[in-house]
């Protein structure tokens, strides 16, 4: 496993980002972990942008898109920013007509740091 902290993902034309933690697991999946005390810093569009910045930096010029690894953006939040009372909020793209997963290898997970219940999370 490879783990780096405070990784700067540069975008030469537009907004760059600083990722709290960028890691790779034994399968080659890339993980961005963000620890958020403020609700403002844990918005849905920020998760989307972090995901896109990870993807933009994972392939070399000319490399096939099938080489993109699985990616996870994980927000560990102090409060229940989704407001549903759940311990975990796994986010997946899906086909709206059927509900089937799109399976593009991109995942977002919110971890509710305020959760104090007994409910077992299911992903």
C-alpha positions as CSV (number, residue, x, y, z in Angstrom):
1,X,0.0,0.0,0.0
2,X,1.2,3.5,-0.9
3,X,0.0,6.4,1.2
4,X,0.8,10.1,0.7
5,X,-0.6,13.1,2.6
6,X,-1.4,16.6,1.4
7,X,-1.0,15.8,-2.3
8,X,-1.3,18.7,-4.7
9,X,-3.2,17.8,-7.9
10,X,-2.4,20.5,-10.4
11,X,-4.6,21.7,-13.1
12,X,-2.7,24.1,-15.4
13,X,-5.8,25.8,-16.8
14,X,-8.3,25.8,-14.0
15,X,-8.7,25.0,-10.3
16,X,-6.1,22.7,-8.6
17,X,-6.8,20.7,-5.5
18,X,-4.9,19.6,-2.4
19,X,-5.9,16.0,-1.4
20,X,-5.6,15.2,2.3
21,X,-4.6,11.6,1.7
22,X,-3.9,9.8,-1.6
23,X,-3.4,6.1,-1.3
24,X,-3.2,3.0,-3.5
25,X,-4.2,-0.4,-2.2
26,X,-2.9,-3.8,-3.1
27,X,-5.3,-4.1,-6.0
28,X,-4.2,-0.9,-7.6
29,X,-7.3,1.1,-6.6
30,X,-6.6,4.7,-5.8
31,X,-8.2,6.3,-2.7
32,X,-8.6,10.0,-1.8
33,X,-9.5,10.4,1.9
34,X,-10.7,13.8,3.0
35,X,-11.3,14.5,6.7
36,X,-13.8,17.4,7.1
37,X,-14.8,19.2,10.2
38,X,-16.7,21.8,8.3
39,X,-19.9,20.9,6.4
40,X,-19.0,23.5,3.8
41,X,-15.8,21.6,2.7
42,X,-17.7,18.3,2.2
43,X,-20.0,19.2,-0.7
44,X,-21.1,16.8,-3.3
45,X,-19.6,18.8,-6.1
46,X,-16.2,18.9,-4.3
47,X,-16.3,15.0,-4.2
48,X,-17.1,15.0,-7.9
49,X,-14.2,17.4,-8.6
50,X,-11.7,15.5,-6.5
51,X,-12.8,12.3,-8.4
52,X,-12.2,14.0,-11.8
53,X,-8.8,15.4,-10.7
54,X,-7.7,11.9,-9.6
55,X,-8.8,10.5,-13.0
56,X,-7.1,13.3,-14.9
57,X,-3.7,12.4,-13.3
58,X,-3.9,8.6,-13.6
59,X,-3.2,8.0,-17.3
60,X,-0.1,8.8,-19.3
61,X,-0.5,10.3,-22.8
62,X,-1.8,7.7,-25.2
63,X,-2.7,5.2,-22.5
64,X,-5.9,3.3,-23.0
65,X,-8.9,4.3,-20.8
66,X,-9.3,0.7,-19.7
67,X,-6.1,1.3,-17.7
68,X,-7.9,3.6,-15.3
69,X,-7.9,2.0,-11.9
70,X,-10.9,1.8,-9.5
71,X,-11.1,5.2,-7.6
72,X,-12.6,6.1,-4.3
73,X,-13.2,9.5,-2.9
74,X,-14.0,9.1,0.8
75,X,-15.2,12.0,2.9
76,X,-15.0,11.4,6.7
77,X,-17.2,14.2,8.1
78,X,-17.8,15.4,11.6
79,X,-21.5,15.9,11.0
80,X,-24.2,14.0,9.1
81,X,-23.8,16.2,6.0
82,X,-26.4,14.0,4.1
83,X,-28.9,14.4,6.9
84,X,-30.4,10.8,6.7
85,X,-29.0,9.4,9.9
86,X,-27.0,6.7,8.3
87,X,-23.4,5.7,9.2
88,X,-22.3,5.4,5.6
89,X,-23.4,6.9,2.3
90,X,-22.0,5.0,-0.6
91,X,-22.5,6.8,-3.9
92,X,-22.5,5.0,-7.2
93,X,-23.5,6.0,-10.8
94,X,-26.4,4.0,-12.2
95,X,-28.6,3.8,-15.3
96,X,-31.7,5.7,-14.3
97,X,-34.1,3.5,-16.3
98,X,-33.1,0.3,-14.6
99,X,-31.2,1.2,-11.5
100,X,-28.3,-1.0,-12.6
101,X,-24.8,0.2,-11.6
102,X,-22.9,1.9,-14.4
103,X,-19.7,0.1,-13.2
104,X,-17.2,2.8,-14.4
105,X,-14.9,2.2,-11.4
106,X,-15.6,5.5,-9.8
107,X,-16.9,5.5,-6.2
108,X,-17.7,8.1,-3.6
109,X,-18.3,7.3,0.1
110,X,-19.3,9.6,2.9
111,X,-18.6,8.4,6.4
112,X,-20.9,10.1,9.0
113,X,-18.6,10.9,12.0
114,X,-21.6,11.9,14.1
115,X,-23.2,8.5,13.8
116,X,-23.5,6.8,17.3
117,X,-26.1,4.1,16.6
118,X,-25.9,0.3,16.5
119,X,-26.9,0.0,12.8
120,X,-24.5,-2.2,10.8
121,X,-23.5,-0.4,7.6
122,X,-24.0,-2.2,4.4
123,X,-22.2,-1.3,1.2
